[in-house]
Amino acid sequence: MKLIISAITWESLLQSGMKQWELIELAKKLGCQGVEFRQYWKDIEVEVPHIRALLAEEQMVCTYACNEGLLAPTRESTEQSLRLITNHIGVACSLGAKVLRINIAAGLFNEEFINASWWHQAVTGVMAEASAQKMLIVVENGPDQHKSKIQLVQKLLKAVNSPWLKLTYDTGNWIYAGEVPEEALTVLENEIGYVHLKDIVEKPDGSRGHSYLGTGLVDVRGLARKIIAGGYQGLLALEFPGGEDPIFRVKHSIQYLA
């Protein structure tokens, strides 16, 4: 199982002074193979080359996750988001990543754009850049009632129809849309290009939230084993809030998977 840690688990620390390159040593100590970096840059011109050098020195890998999506509420905002994804391909390349995680949408979106010729033209441009850079773009089923609908994910992947666009299969996010993670895996197994491992817990107010593995509603261990048994050979990112003790939560999750 090729596990990496995600910068999201250290979000509060990264927002208050920690540098992302510090995650490389943490990943090594935790027995993981690399890091999913995010947009927590303080000086991207300095940090990116330093991270690439450290990864090479430690013989570790990385992925990059940006916040942009394939869809947005208006044509203008959608075209802007797609241009930004192209820019992030460059950042991912500079890090030495082979995988760039994107979103279906960052917020509200217009699903009808999937049928528009201008959208197809713009997305084709993004895929051409991905192909040129040998960068796999992996779109995530988002954590809400709309973006984790199996039907929407299928529709989006089919519309783009590119070997350079695959699915980030997030084990927990399906729950927010009332979907069953195991059913999503059965339907979309052949589309998986990247995996986020997280659990989902019920909160006292009746809402649901992200959590570390083995603490909630999702059989993450069973899903991970099925994904690997199905032939997936890519990376699995431990991707959940770190709370006050991110190292404990990562260690607990690794032990749970074992």
Secondary structure by P-SEA (a helix, b strand, c coil): cbbbbbcccaaaaaaccccaaaaaaaaaaacccccccccccccccccaaaaaaaaaaacccbbbbbccccccccaaaaaaaaaaaaaaaaaaaaacccbbbbbcccccccccccccaaaaaaaaaaaaaaaaacbbbbbccccccccccaaaaaaaaaaaccccbbbcccccccccccccaaaaaaaccccccbbbbbbbbbccccbbbbbcccccccaaaaaaaaaaaacccbbbbbcccccccaaaaaaaaaaaac
